[in-house]
Amino acid sequence: MSFEDYLILKKIDRQRFLESEPERYAEWKDEFEQMHPDSFTVQKKFLLNDTRKKYLVR
């Protein structure tokens, strides 16, 4: 699974997230590529919820 597919699964608008927070997007993408998606979810659970609220897919 790619990071972009993961964001779609989590209902996060990839383009808006990338444009608004490019450093955070790059950091998360690097971390995601180094671990299992479930581990990433556990590690970023609360941050994912906040990010989803900001960049919810419409």
C-alpha positions in Angstrom: 0.0 0.0 0.0 1.3 3.4 -0.9 1.1 6.4 1.4 -1.3 8.1 -1.1 -3.6 5.0 -0.9 -3.4 5.1 2.9 -4.5 8.7 3.0 -7.5 7.9 0.8 -8.4 5.0 3.1 -8.2 7.5 6.1 -10.3 10.0 4.1 -7.6 12.6 4.1 -7.3 14.9 1.0 -3.8 14.3 -0.1 -3.5 17.4 -2.3 -4.7 19.8 0.4 -2.5 18.2 3.0 0.6 18.3 0.8 0.0 22.0 -0.2 -0.7 23.1 3.4 1.9 21.2 5.3 4.6 19.9 2.9 7.2 19.2 5.6 4.8 17.2 7.7 3.5 15.3 4.6 7.1 14.4 3.6 8.0 13.3 7.2 4.9 11.1 7.4 5.5 9.6 4.0 9.1 8.7 4.9 7.9 7.1 8.2 5.0 5.3 6.5 7.4 3.7 4.0 9.6 2.3 6.8 6.8 0.6 8.8 3.6 -1.5 8.5 0.5 0.6 7.9 -1.1 -0.7 11.2 2.0 0.4 13.1 1.9 3.8 11.5 -1.8 4.1 12.5 -1.1 3.3 16.1 1.8 5.7 16.2 -0.1 8.6 14.6 -3.6 7.8 15.8 -4.5 11.2 17.4 -2.6 13.2 14.8 -4.4 11.4 12.1 -7.8 12.4 13.6 -6.7 16.0 13.7 -5.4 15.9 10.2 -8.6 14.3 8.9 -10.6 17.1 10.4 -8.5 19.7 8.6 -8.3 17.9 5.2 -11.4 15.7 5.0 -12.1 14.4 1.5 -15.1 16.2 0.2 
